[in-house]
């Protein structure tokens, strides 16, 4: 099977994907709310036997950003040709930076939020 390093797609790399995005802003929103939203979505969309996780990752724009993973739908987290180690990356998520809130006319001393962009292919 070709791999991503030679420019050819693998089981886990496709030339096109579908993504949806979300933004939540309210008083006292925290990473706990982000993780709860992720867990609820994964169980509702993929099934009760699937799990999610967030891993710290640094991108330049958001504050406290995470990579978002879901257990593989083929091996359910045991590791296989598709996932290698039981997890598939679903996208990114993070807390909204206070400057972004200010730019939108929202007081970051009263409100916080999180945002995400998750793909749905290959799970």
C-alpha positions as CSV (number, residue, x, y, z in Angstrom):
1,X,0.0,0.0,0.0
2,X,1.4,3.5,-0.9
3,X,2.1,5.8,2.0
4,X,1.7,9.6,2.6
5,X,5.4,10.2,2.2
6,X,5.5,9.2,-1.4
7,X,2.5,11.5,-2.3
8,X,0.0,8.7,-2.7
9,X,-3.0,8.2,-0.5
10,X,-3.2,5.6,2.3
11,X,-6.1,4.2,4.2
12,X,-6.1,7.3,6.5
13,X,-5.4,10.0,3.9
14,X,-8.1,11.0,1.3
15,X,-8.0,13.8,-1.3
16,X,-11.3,15.3,-0.1
17,X,-13.1,15.3,3.2
18,X,-16.2,16.7,4.9
19,X,-15.9,18.9,7.9
20,X,-18.2,20.8,10.2
21,X,-17.4,23.6,12.6
22,X,-18.9,25.0,15.8
23,X,-18.5,27.9,18.1
24,X,-19.8,28.2,21.6
25,X,-19.7,31.5,23.6
26,X,-21.3,32.0,27.0
27,X,-20.4,32.9,30.6
28,X,-17.9,30.5,32.2
29,X,-17.3,28.2,29.2
30,X,-14.3,26.0,29.8
31,X,-12.3,23.1,28.3
32,X,-14.6,20.8,30.3
33,X,-17.5,22.0,28.2
34,X,-15.5,21.4,25.0
35,X,-14.6,17.8,26.1
36,X,-18.3,17.1,27.1
37,X,-19.5,18.3,23.7
38,X,-16.9,16.1,21.9
39,X,-17.8,13.1,24.0
40,X,-21.6,13.6,23.4
41,X,-21.0,14.0,19.6
42,X,-18.8,11.0,19.3
43,X,-21.2,8.7,21.2
44,X,-24.3,10.1,19.3
45,X,-22.8,10.1,15.8
46,X,-20.4,7.1,15.8
47,X,-22.0,4.9,18.5
48,X,-21.8,4.2,22.3
49,X,-18.7,2.0,21.9
50,X,-16.6,4.8,20.5
51,X,-14.3,7.0,22.6
52,X,-12.8,10.5,22.1
53,X,-9.8,12.2,23.4
54,X,-8.1,15.6,23.1
55,X,-4.3,16.1,22.9
56,X,-2.5,19.4,23.4
57,X,-1.2,20.8,20.1
58,X,0.1,24.3,19.2
59,X,-1.4,26.2,16.3
60,X,-0.7,29.9,16.0
61,X,-4.2,31.4,16.2
62,X,-6.4,29.9,19.0
63,X,-5.6,29.8,22.7
64,X,-5.0,26.3,24.2
65,X,-5.6,24.3,21.1
66,X,-6.1,20.5,20.9
67,X,-6.0,17.8,18.3
68,X,-9.3,15.8,18.6
69,X,-9.2,12.0,18.1
70,X,-11.8,9.2,18.0
71,X,-11.2,5.5,18.4
72,X,-11.0,3.6,15.1
73,X,-14.3,2.2,13.9
74,X,-12.7,-1.0,12.5
75,X,-10.6,-2.1,15.5
76,X,-12.3,-0.1,18.3
77,X,-9.0,1.2,19.6
78,X,-6.8,-1.9,19.4
79,X,-4.7,-0.9,16.4
80,X,-5.1,-1.9,12.7
81,X,-3.9,-1.0,9.2
82,X,-6.2,2.1,9.2
83,X,-5.3,3.6,12.5
84,X,-2.0,2.1,13.5
85,X,-2.5,2.8,17.2
86,X,-6.3,2.7,17.8
87,X,-7.0,6.4,17.2
88,X,-7.9,8.5,14.2
89,X,-7.5,12.3,14.2
90,X,-10.9,14.0,13.7
91,X,-9.8,17.6,13.7
92,X,-8.9,20.5,16.0
93,X,-10.5,22.5,18.8
94,X,-9.6,25.1,21.3
95,X,-10.6,28.0,23.5
96,X,-11.4,31.3,21.8
97,X,-8.7,33.9,22.4
98,X,-9.9,36.9,24.3
99,X,-8.7,39.2,21.5
100,X,-11.1,37.4,19.1
101,X,-14.0,38.0,21.5
102,X,-13.0,41.7,21.8
103,X,-13.0,42.0,18.0
104,X,-16.5,40.7,17.9
105,X,-17.7,43.2,20.6
106,X,-17.8,40.6,23.3
107,X,-16.4,41.3,26.8
108,X,-13.8,38.6,27.5
109,X,-14.0,39.4,31.2
110,X,-17.7,38.1,31.1
111,X,-17.6,35.5,28.3
112,X,-15.4,32.7,27.1
113,X,-15.9,30.1,24.4
114,X,-14.5,27.3,22.4
115,X,-14.5,26.5,18.7
116,X,-13.9,23.3,16.7
117,X,-13.5,21.9,13.2
118,X,-14.1,18.2,12.9
119,X,-13.9,15.9,9.8
120,X,-16.3,12.9,9.4
121,X,-14.5,10.8,6.8
122,X,-12.9,7.4,7.5
123,X,-14.3,6.7,10.9
